[in-house]
Each structure stands twice: as C-alpha cells, then as structure tokens.
Amino acid sequence: MQALRFGENCSLITNTTKSASTSFEAALKVIDETLETVSKGMTNLENKNMTHLQSYKNLKDRYNQLVLKRKEILKLHNNKSKE
C-alpha cells in the first residue's frame, strides 16, 4: 500500500514555476494557465478510470478553488472599474 501511495504522490509532482502577478491581466493569466494544467491532470486520470483516487479528488478540489478565485478576482476588478 505504501508503494502505491508513493506512486500516487509522485504522479502529482509537476515542474512548473510560480510567478507573482502584479496586474489584473497577469493574475487571470496565471489562474487560467493553472486551471488548464489541473484540468489536463483530471482528464488524464479520467481516461485511465482512476477517478476513485485521492489525487483525483485533490485535483478536483484545486480546480474548484481556482474557479472561485478567478470569479473573486473578476468581481474585485469590476467593482474597481465602476468606482
């Protein structure tokens, strides 16, 4: 079981860089790129019928968090532009 968990954890490792965003457009771009990466990971696990794994659930949670964060940023931007 430990070997399977280790393999599952290894499959979650990605080599990406994180950048600090200073503008609205940059923040959306980072979130959109991350959403795409997470979506690809979910699709990969779905194609392998591995949706029962915790790693899939983690990716799904991350995807939902990113969607909420994107909506929050858009809402803040719209409120600022109205002022």
Secondary structure, 3 states (H helix, E strand, C coil): CHHHHHHHHHHCCCCCCCCCCCCHHHHHHHHHHHHHHHHHHHHHHHHCCCCCCHHHHHHHHHHHHHHHHHHHHHHHHHHHHHC
